[in-house]
Amino acid sequence: MPGSVPVTSTRALTAATIDHALRLADLGPEAALDADPLLARGLNIAGGRIVHDVVAAAVDAVAAAA
């Protein structure tokens, strides 16, 4: 319910993501992903290709249903 508590939800989202954003800014994407396994687990697309298995499976399922 972020819309009902916009300030609180914004602060929570910022608290959860700021370290990753700063690491990306300081190190650049490749070094940040190498340095942070949790950040790397969130990578969905690299080099124009889907690299996350779950996302790839979901895209394949949608494409098959179309």
Residue pairs with C-beta under 8 A, 6 or more apart in sequence:
1 9
2 9
20 32
20 36
20 38
20 39
23 32
23 35
23 36
23 39
24 32
24 39
26 32
27 35
32 39
33 39
33 40
33 43
34 40
43 51
43 52
44 50
44 51
44 52
44 55
45 51
45 52
45 55
50 56
50 59
